[in-house]
Amino acid sequence: MRTALVIGTGLIGTSAALALAGRGIQVHLADHDPAQARTAAARGAGTDQPPEGQVDLAIVAVPPAHVAATLADAIRGDLARGYLDVASVKGGPRRELEALGVDLTAYLGTHPMAGRERNGPLAATADLFEGRPWVLTPTGDTDTEVLNLALELVALCRAVPVVMDADAHDRAVALVSHTPQLVSSMVAARLRDADETAVRLCGQGIRDVTRIAASDPRMWIDILSANPGPVADVLAGLAADLDETVRALRALDSADEDKRIDGASGIEDVLRRGNAGRSRVPGKHGAAPAVYETVTVLIGDQPGELARIFADAGRAGVNIEDVRIEHATNQQAGLIQLMVEPGAVSSLAATLRDRGWAVRQ
């Protein structure tokens, strides 16, 4: 691949363009909002001038509702040797293209499993896709050259290719992406009218659960409108669990001992099923989940403190497998949780204490 056309310069399109341009690909940028394309170009994602002839690959990065029409125009205009989209749903756009009578041999539906709470070219980064799954949904009609171009794109963006059926993909993202967004938003919505004293008690748990609730509602309306059935199916199952959990909690509040026992059993069931599901989430580098232990340290909110604690961990010869920070309320400090292999806990804690850190037991 030597040339590419990115149609749609939001977060995903601009991030792909930045990655390609950074690896020597001549990238052309197009957007229904010329100012947005100019912004992406100013960030080094390519040029907002149209290509003089056919490019190697056209990447359509527009909202799902506009994917089919945009692709149809591009294919009929013979803009590229190969075409793909990066929308978060795959079955619907392909069926729309089929209904439009477009030749789909040069088209491949894809979906990079990466994103941020912010959107637009200013939120884009060249490393957005690094190490992330990038789903490809070829069919028997897909031209081999187009599949190779898609694989080259994935490699240039340093992502990990995953081949799936389009409808299977849509069911999967309904479970692991679209439903979590709605659940996060529903939990966060409980905070909107909550008493200020309750909100001031927010800790890391509520921050984790509601992080993605900060996402752009307009973007998610586009996504959910393109995949409503599978998302509704997952939510129906979740609603049944919620009903049963409410029933169990009411039973726990009963004066009847047998009802309390039954309620406790119901709560334990949902918690244990949650444990089992969480254990299936891939761990570091996509490997099986590993069990780490945590060293918790009080850390000040000053420049250089994170660098200093990581350097001190390095002096102990310990690899930090994961890290979380819980910020203290009304204090310029917080707790940093360093996740390490179980055998490294003692040496890390001892080294950090020797270096003057307040290690919490």
ROGUBA-411038 format. One record per residue: x, y, z of N, C-alpha, C in turn; residue in three letters. Coordinates in steps of 0.001 Angstrom, whole numbers, plus 500000, padded with zeros to 6 digits. Each point is the difference from the previous one (the first is absolute). Layout:
N
XYZXYZXYZala;...
//
This chain:
361
500833498813500000499167501187500000500878501250500000met;499705500905499051500732501265499936499097501207500223arg;498717499856499670499072501121500132498702499541500647thr;499363500915500734498728499678500646499130501243500039ala;498706499785499990499023501068500159499179499676501234leu;499995500904500976499203499829501210498796500934499900val;498809499406499968498757500765499902499357500027501386ile;500052501152500649499518500123501366501173500184500943gly;500167501204500524501189500310500792499659500219501469thr;499211499080500545499755499983501435501143499296500714gly;499723499476501185501034499335500797500641498836499254leu;499179499072499481500529498783499381500676500315498671ile;499321500767499143500581500313498700501308500756500120gly;500038501010500844501230500783500152501100499175500649thr;499658499144500962501019499146500629500616499053498984ser;499163499391499138500532499131498944500868500802499038ala;499551501198499650500782500844499090501334500383500614ala;500015500328501287501256500340500680500966498816499987leu;499453498800500252500850498812500000500579499740498610ala;499174500125498970500473499755498629501001501062499561leu;499665501274500242500906501074499596501336499878500709ala;499970499556501256501238499837500745500874498884499481gly;499446499144499156500760498890499424500194500167498495arg;499888501240499557500376500330498629498921499859498955gly;498761499750500399498903499881499037499494501400499654ile;499741500249498718499403501265499582498502499931500284gln;499545500797500970498614499934500453499243501258499559val;498843499783499399499096501087499639498804499953500951his;499535501154500413498944500101500997498765500662499406leu;498837499444500307498744500588499530498985499927501132ala;499144501013500086498989500025501035498862500911499539asp;498767499710500456498889500871499629500183501395500591his;500835500085501058500372501275500610501450500298499625asp;500239500848499003501370500274499563500904500502501126pro;499435500705500965500811500512501109500577498856500817ala;499224498937500148500500498848500751501131499312499250gln;499884499881498686501078499417499197501251500868500084ala;499833501329499996501161500890500113500672499840501359arg;499185499805501031500573499788501337500831498728500034thr;499464498926499416500753498742499943501288500173499208ala;499926500722498890501196500233499184501036500808500780ala;499539501000500757500915500825500783500706499187501083ala;499406498898500396500610499126501011500979499008499384arg;500168500040498677500946499104499346499389498706499513gly;498653499954499886499329498769499576499971499827498492ala;500438500993499244499973499916498545499662501345499401gly;499471499969498794499606501224499310498494500004499772thr;499387501187500107498567500083499735499712500258498523asp;501042499922499165499812500117498555499601498641499423gln;499087499966499023499573498718499436501119499336499212pro;500007498682499927501023499304499204499807500273498514pro;501095499974499264499919500258498553499479498796499227glu;500160498847500569499512498786499331499552498982501028gly;499894498765499597499547498933500886501046499721501084gln;499549499852501252500902499651501091499962498492500209val;500927499520500814500030498565500266498840499560500891asp;499708500784501046498984499592500961499180501203500449leu;498685499851499980499087501008500548499455499480501324ala;500128500810501043499561499631501339498822500901500368ile;498825499413500137498797500771500327499804499973501513val;500103501172500610499926500116501461498903500984500379ala;498788499693499569498839500849500269499044499238500909val;499011500689500605499034499299500854499302498864499264pro;499615498929500727499405498825499355498855500302499051pro;499169500976500332498842500294499154500395500512498627ala;501221500501499864500440500582498734501027499136499258his;500346498852500584501050499166499414499623499521498608val;498816499423499847499627499396498714499970501041498892ala;499368501139500238499910501028498959501372500541499643ala;500852500211501013501345500531499741500832499005499211thr;499916498726500387500735498963499278499489499864498570leu;498690500024499832499433499859498651500499501113499085ala;500035501226500508500500501117499196501469499808499652asp;500790499540500993501433499821499769500263498891498983ala;499272498885500137500208498873499083499574500368498588ile;498856500649499880499531500400498669500905501058499377arg;500677500777500848500938500998499501501370499426499686gly;500192498682500267501268499325499703501175500732500657asp;499821500359501278501012500798500697501214499192500439leu;499848498654500127501085499207500572499995498579499451ala;501117499310500235500067498583499649499230499152501008arg;499961500465501246499294499268501045499293500961500932gly;498919499503500629499186500850500867499699499253501298tyr;500060500715501090499559499420501261499385501085500870leu;499215499565500964499466500944500980500467499574501385asp;499896500902500964500457499712501359498856500192501000val;498759499878499532498850500184500874499918498870501024ala;499327500293501106499926499033501100498912498952499814ser;499263500050498898499066498934499622500307499594498570val;499749498727499695500453499498498709498900499397499141lys;499039499314500603498986499322499199499085500957499253gly;499489501024500697499065500938499396500559500744498800gly;501180500647500123500560500714498852500207499111498776pro;500415498749500226500211499119498847498676499687499310arg;498953499747500784498703499717499398499466501224499253arg;500268501198500525499589501211499295500727500132498668glu;501283499674499987500766500063498759499473498991498990leu;499667498815500473499442498990499097498689500492499397glu;499187500661500828498722500508499508500190501107498968ala;501126500723500109500292501058499032500569499457498694leu;500272498696499964500506499384498782501454500290499709gly;500775500292501047501413500339499824500834498725499888val;501002500008499120500943498881499889500877499999501252asp;499913498939500799500670499977501300501311499206499993leu;500478499622498839501246499223499977501185500814500516thr;499957501327499815501116500846500433499781500581501392ala;498980499504500721499648500560501322500207498978501108tyr;500448500499501143500152499165501188499581500814501222leu;499062499470500776499584500660501235500979499693501121gly;500411501032500734500941499813501110499551500823501195thr;500586499691501148499702500756501224501185499933500960his;500750501092500140501065500035501008499392500153501386pro;500346499112500909499430500034501350500820500949500864met;499858501274499699500722501032500741499173501267499982ala;500207500840500973499261501253500049500341500772501253gly;499376501135500140500174500849501170498658500631500331arg;499927500637501179498759500685500358499812501269499171glu;501088500564499477499914501205499186500029499628498530arg;499447500878499161499948499735498571500607501174499250asn;500143499838498679500512501078499171501491499886499744gly;500507500742499015501414499885499614500966500421501093pro;499589500896500891500898500436501066500210498922501061leu;499098499037500055500143498899500951500793498833499417ala;500306500045498701500642498873499317501467499856500398ala;500476498755499976501408499707500253500461498902499044thr;501266500073499587500534499012499066500094498611500615ala;500048499919501334500155498706500660498689499451500558asp;498872500539499563498699499597500550499752498504499843leu;500477499407498903499656498614499687501075499000500420phe;501108500482500521501118499106500294499602498920501009glu;500178498737499589499692498871500862498525499690500138gly;499136500749499310498558499810500118499486499067498901arg;498941499216500273499418499172498940499396500873498893pro;500169499560498771499382500691498852499239498928499223trp;498682500027500087499170498947499413499875500199498489val;500172498914499253499805499965498550498870499016499715leu;499065500393499104498843499134499721499910499679498505thr;500983499283499462499955499662498574498900498976499716pro;499571499972498767499050498978499544500644499259498837thr;499258499028499461500523499264498852500190500875498784gly;499351501176499963500121500905498856501164500965500111asp;500615500087501176501049501004500217501240499680499179thr;500463500969499238501203499829499190501223499835500900asp;500893499077499630501190499739500809500862501250500152thr;500092500806498951500803501223500069499452500951501067glu;498687500077500126499385500888500997500281499487501408val;499907498695500186500322499420501301501452500291500361leu;500896499880499030501418500289500262500216501473500344asn;499277500895499327500103501423500329499506500265501422leu;498910499331500390499488500168501358500999499485501032ala;500607498855499717501001499454500917501214500915500090leu;500366500629498884501112500948500019499650501216500844glu;498767500484499873499555501123500824500090499650501482leu;499511498836500366500033499565501393501438499934500503val;500894499471499168501410499906500385500625501383500160ala;499702500915499081500548501353500086499502500731501243leu;498788499685500425499441500599501220500390499209501246cys;500757498917499805500515499156501086498881499413500844arg;498914499650499337498879499338500662500105498493499762ala;499023499266500514499993498537499908498774499572499197val;500173499393498814498848499627499182499205498844500602pro;498683500118499954499089498942500453498934499833498924val;499860498807499444499029499742498937498711499441500601val;498865500635499653498706499579500531498931500141498928met;498890499299500197498795500232499214499378501325500446asp;499418500726499067499485501341500302498920499972501085ala;499029499106499888498926499968500988500488499496501350asp;500955499071499991500589499538501262500732501155500681ala;500665500821499187500662501184500541498991500919500686his;498862500232499363499011500922500555499435499481501319asp;499810498696500090499532499424501268501081500130501073arg;501240499825499590501106500079500967500161501415500554ala;499989501002499122500199501366500490498784500482500795val;498826499441499718498839500326500830500265499605501442ala;500676498872500186500289499501501342501162500733500659leu;501106500182499266501231500479500642500232501499499859val;499206500695499176500214501423499790498729500830500137ser;498964499651499256498819500848499947499173499946501287his;499771498802500524499271499894501260500770500621501162thr;501307499760500159500724500681501078499873501520499952pro;499948500581498782499830501445499897498674500435500615gln;498925499293499665498696500356500541499926499767501505leu;500568498908500463499972499720501438500798501060500759val;501162500366499473500801501058500628499216501301500062ser;499317500332498913499210501228499968498845499942500989ser;499363498840500132498881499890500927500453500123501449met;501158499418500317500529500155501363500375501461500252val;500678500624499030500393501396500159498792500918500129ala;498906499644499320498794500828500071499440500057501415ala;500259498954500816499547500025501395500684501124500779arg;501171500435499535500754501035500704499492501406499697leu;499268500150498901499617501342499547499245500771501071arg;499037499353500626499173500674500994500317499547501421asp;501134499330500168500361499506501331500411501153500910ala;499832499797501287500416500987500983501512500219499923asp;500425501235500169501420500328499883500846499213500992glu;499478499722501167500778499244500985500259498583499521thr;499047499440499239500211498660499446501054500036498893ala;499910501002499132500946500092498887501427500175500503val;500159500715501107501342500224500549500644498708500494arg;499210498958500162500538498718500443500466499122498840leu;499875500491498756500385499194498825501438499527500118cys;500194498698499823501337499416500024500338499381498662gly;501019499141500006500485499443498753498983499087499340gln;499172499326500812499020499095499420499020500725499086gly;499435501088500483499042500738499177500702500682498830ile;501249500400500196500753500595498884500223498972498897arg;500335498777500384500209498940499007498720499710499226asp;498893499863500727498739499614499375499481501090499064val;500228501272500356499407501103499233500970500684499044thr;501216499478499843500997500678499162499475500245498594arg;499441498983499365499574500163498608498679500751499878ile;499362500313501116498771500793499934500272501425499542ala;501274500393499955500358501334499514500006500088498474ala;499695498898499321500047499964498537498939500892499371ser;500225500376498739499117500885499253498667499304499700asp;498875500495500530498706499345499741499649499930498519pro;500344501020499226499651499998498577500693498848499278arg;501256499771500343500729498894499382499348498668500345met;499585499846501265499429498727500420498598499780499472trp;499253501063499769498693499832499359500186499420498604ile;501010500480499276500296499455498666500347498516500080asp;500837499646500967500449498614500134498841499087500385ile;499258500394501022498929499149500502498845499890499010leu;499783501033499215498951499946498977500312498966498930ser;501290499688499837500405499022498990500069498580500549ala;499849499828501322500109498657500580498990499803501138asn;498758500450499832499076499992501140499560498620500444pro;499791499076499057499492498675500357500929499230500920gly;501269499786499605500911499268500880500205500669501359pro;500016501339500031500161500691501282498769499779500875val;498819500082499403498771499755500761499971498576500555ala;500510499035499235500037498605500475500879499872501249asp;501170500650499974500889499930501164499356500699501195val;499393501159499760499365500741501086498816499241500592leu;499298499226499162498882499200500516500505498977501011ala;501130499370499693500590499061500948500454500701501266gly;500580501184499830500443500784501153498802500428500850leu;498895500369499337498799500407500728499461498854500853ala;500071498781499470499549498837500780500864499821501241ala;501321500178499836500898499923501154499700501108501006asp;499705501194499501499679501113500892498733499704500795leu;498994499482499324498751499667500694500255498979501104asp;500776498981499679500290498958500989500835500559501150glu;500933500891499690500836500596501042499182500896500917thr;499072500766499422499106500828500823499172499109500921val;499478498911499445499210499075500823500830499450501152arg;501297499645499696500864499443501040500309501039501081ala;500211501235499593500280501062500974498786500275500883leu;498801499981499417498789500168500799499882498863501021arg;500363498804499571499940498860500907500997500154501138ala;501177500552499699501004500225501052499491500974501059leu;499073500858499606499456501008500914498795499476500784asp;499683498740499786498819499420500626500286499590501448ser;498945499934500800500135499504501375499995498475500037ala;499647499395498880499926498537499911501390499431499717asp;500494499149500883501349499450499863500162499204498709glu;498991499209499632500091499210498775500109500902498765asp;499243501106500016500084500938498881501370500653499926lys;500578500312501157501343500611500006501041499034499449arg;499860498741500369500933498985499491499867499878498487ile;498746499981499535499746499923498556500560501239499289asp;499820501171500597500525501231499406501509499986499923gly;500653499551501064501466499939500000500501499051498922ala;499253498885499825500392499035498959499897500628498617ser;498946500807499774499835500657498705501100501010499723gly;500380500773501014501079500979499829501324499292499753ile;500241498931500759501246499251499802500072499433498586glu;498869499542499483499975499432498652500428501030498957asp;499426501210500069500342501005498991501450500462500157val;500485500083501250501387500401500212500972498933499484leu;499678498745500232500894498926499537499961499878498475arg;498825500188499399499949499997498537500801501179499437arg;499971501103500729500832501141499607501472499684500091gly;500407499310501060501395499565500119500407499138498810asn;499115499066499647500312499077498900500106500744498671ala;499096500954499771500075500772498762501229500877499948gly;500305500666501110501176500884500039501279499220499748arg;500050498748500434501208499194499818500266499671498536ser;499005500194499130500176499713498578500510501208499223arg;500010501168500622500512501185499310501502499829499786val;500482500137498755501432499789499743500871500897500864pro;501147499464500375500930500749500825501028500743499169gly;501155500214500578501062500766499369500422499373498679lys;500110500842498963500402499570498649499040498963499425his;498743499989500496499016499063499483500142498592500526gly;500919499799500945500205498666500565498910499701501027ala;500052498784500544499048499635501040500182500928501193ala;498901500321500700500118500900501147500964499455501042pro;500831500869500530500957499617501027499564500583501337ala;500397499345501069499676500478501346501187500803500518val;499783501275500253501045500865500528499651500402501428tyr;501007500405500730499778500569501322500299501489499936glu;499458500723500958500039501456499950500846500572501127thr;500859500927499632500738500799500975499430501411499909val;499416500478501078499331501300500013500884501030500686thr;500178501136499343500931501026500498499311501361499963val;500196500784501052499514501376500023500926500851499131leu;499410500764499078500814500777499068499455501422499924ile;500889500977499999499598501392499916499683500408498569gly;499179501021499865499598500488498682500934501131499584asp;501263499630499754501002500970499562500707499465498754gln;500537500888499185500727499561498807501159499072500369pro;500125498924499234501137499102500171499792498857500963gly;498881499997500745499805498951500993499795498629499351glu;499208499930498906499814498714499334501310499475499440leu;500774500883499367501287499579499449500907499477501107ala;499954500654501163500874499597501104499624498629500544arg;498688499742500153499622498701500560500258498869499011ile;499831500272498698500316498969499005501504499735499952phe;500774501050500132501455499825500021500429499187501214ala;499381500266501149500341499248501206499574498539499881asp;498869499758499336499599498609499755501010499311499093ala;500532500746499011501025499455499128501264499643500764gly;500344500820500994501182499703500818499826498703500778arg;498734499670500303499727498744500705500005498809499047ala;500133500277498693499988498929499009498621499391499815gly;498958500801500247498617499502499936499290500618498802val;499305499158499224499210500489498879498589500329500478asn;499553501226499728498633500387500341499076499470498914ile;499117499061500355499112499373499026498795500884499670glu;499531500753500972498875500905499794500047501048501104asp;499270501084499802500016501085500982498638500689500025val;499582500419501179498779500776500166500275501103501016arg;499324501113499821500158501120500930498626500385500518ile;499881500077501320498775500476500632500296501348500636glu;499376501046499499500273501348500470499230500276501280his;500674500627500960499351500351501263499114501222499809ala;498894500042500742499089501134499931500541501156500832thr;500083501181499384500442501232500680501427499905500535asn;500822499152499421501400499899500393500862499898498758gln;501190500592500067500938499910498882500807498711500106gln;499294498891500029500644498691500152499036498934499512ala;500497498797499948499170498879499595500704498695500312gly;499340498905499699500584498677500188500274499389498644leu;501236499562499778500345499323498767500119498510500297ile;499304499206499203500012498553500172500883499389498918gln;501081499393500417500952499380499082499749498497499990leu;499555499475498856499739498574499883501252499285499503met;500438498979500767501242499287499695499796498506500198val;500959499234499512499981498563500250500074499756501512glu;499278498964500493499952499778501451501367499919500671pro;500962499401499336501317499855500608500802501280500118gly;499516501063499353500741501261499997499518500988501058ala;498929499650500722499384500950500926500962500421501100val;500638499044500648500851500316501156501172500887499615ser;500687499649498904501178500786499603499601501397499549ser;498867500119499300499560501315499557499617500868501193leu;499209499448500922499573500770501170501212500447500822ala;500977499110500166501187500352500795500798501103499328ala;500184499894498688500755501021499283499295501347500055thr;498699500010499812499270501261500029500046500640501382leu;499912499185501046500119500565501353501384500593500203arg;501022499293499543501372500520500124500182501306499263asp;499231500192498918500104501224499207499079501105500525arg;499352499742501132499204501037500652498529500019499667gly;499505498977499279498582499962499660499173499437501143trp;498756500494500125499090499499501016499206498839499412ala;500423498785500274499359498807499460498878499578500930val;498808499818499455498837499590500782499887498487499989arg;499651499440501123499824498560500108498571499625499577gln;
//
